[in-house]
Amino acid sequence: MGTTTIRDVAKQARVSLKTVSRVINREDSVREETRERVLRAIEQLDYRPDLSARSLRSAKAYAIGLVYDNPNPYYIIAVQQGALAACREMGYGLQIHPCNSRAPRLAEELRDLTRRSRLAGLVLAPPMSERMALLRELTAYGVPLVRVISAAEDPRDGFPCVFVDDRDAAYAITAYLIQLGHVRIGFLWGGKQHRSSPERYKGYEPRHFEGYAETEEWLRHSKMPEEVRGIIHGDVGTPNMMFQWGPPARLAAMIDWELSTIGDPMIDIAWFTGGMRDEENPDKEFPTALNNPAHFPTKQELARYYCAGTGRNIEDFRWFSILSRFKSGCLLEYKVAAAEAGHLPKETGRFFARIVDNVFQETAAEIARMK
């Protein structure tokens, strides 16, 4: 049986050659019923368009180049299979091009490849995808490109990319080994010049929040203020407060006392002031539920007012303030751990990780100022 041609498809679908061409090129001017009839004929006859001839007949290129320099056959085969699947779906061909990523004239080589082979663009695998100078040169030559990089999120550096989350993958592997009971787990680094190596290590190493260790150490060895017993609310915050109408803020009532217990009321004061303006850091925007923080006192003003009315030492407030921030960071870290375990979206985990980092760093900075 001879090779199926576009004429055979047109004859079976009872349409013109031009209509078959429009369907193949995914043009919108074909009625859906006609399009389906042509696609059925293409499938029944196993017709495969000659992409190189198709490119020559039109000004548009219908092939993409996959550029790699990776000796690992498993890696490149997996990337190639993914690229081929996408090309087939969109009606494009794929040209594989191994190269030497250290070649001094690599940008010119890839430019010439794109022009000579009439490629619509290039998919760059690591390490070429991580070399900003090469990306800038190719862009200057007008070569369309997409990078495959190792990253937890899009770096938004001006060059389009698809990213492989090596950090999450390394975390999942490490967690699996721990679940099997292993306690001495090693990590073998790849080349430090490859972005994937540090990304994978971040998934392997225990999560470290800068400032956590310093805060824990300070609380462990500092002297806790003498406790003053009273009734504490346990969850002080604006959702549990009622205010009189109009500024300035005047407390009318506290509600939802189901967490109340006996303890030092300064715990409540320190917890609530975590979301208020700070005289020692006036430019900092604190996450807060207050509609207009300017109508409320600063955390220091509220602490001074409370201490003046109760005879407490203002330094006691500092200790409880640090304890409160430490508690806040630990509570929010749960969200980070839940995201890493797959129970919350990754973006949620990254959002809370930034907040936790902030909390512990600023707490450590306050401890340093007190020394």
Sequence and secondary structure as in RCSB ss.txt:
>XXXX:A:sequence
MGTTTIRDVAKQARVSLKTVSRVINREDSVREETRERVLRAIEQLDYRPDLSARSLRSAKAYAIGLVYDNPNPYY
IIAVQQGALAACREMGYGLQIHPCNSRAPRLAEELRDLTRRSRLAGLVLAPPMSERMALLRELTAYGVPLVRVIS
AAEDPRDGFPCVFVDDRDAAYAITAYLIQLGHVRIGFLWGGKQHRSSPERYKGYEPRHFEGYAETEEWLRHSKMP
EEVRGIIHGDVGTPNMMFQWGPPARLAAMIDWELSTIGDPMIDIAWFTGGMRDEENPDKEFPTALNNPAHFPTKQ
ELARYYCAGTGRNIEDFRWFSILSRFKSGCLLEYKVAAAEAGHLPKETGRFFARIVDNVFQETAAEIARMK
>XXXX:A:secstr
     HHHHHHHHT  HHHHHHHHTT TTS HHHHHHHHHHHHHHT    HHHHHHHSSS  EEEEEE    HHH
HHHHHHHHHHHHHHHT EEEEEE  TT TTHHHHHHHHHHHTT SEEEE TTGGG HHHHHHHHHTT  EEEEEE
 SS   SSS EEEE HHHHHHHHHHHHHHTT          TTSTHHHHHHHHHS    TTHHHHHHHHHHS   
    EEE SS SGGGEEE SSSS  EEEE   TT EEE THHHHHHHHTTS  TTSTT       S GGGS  HH
HHHHHHHHHHT  HHHHHHHHHHHHHHHHHHHHHHHHHHHTTSS HHHHHHHHHHHHHHHHHHHHHHHHH 
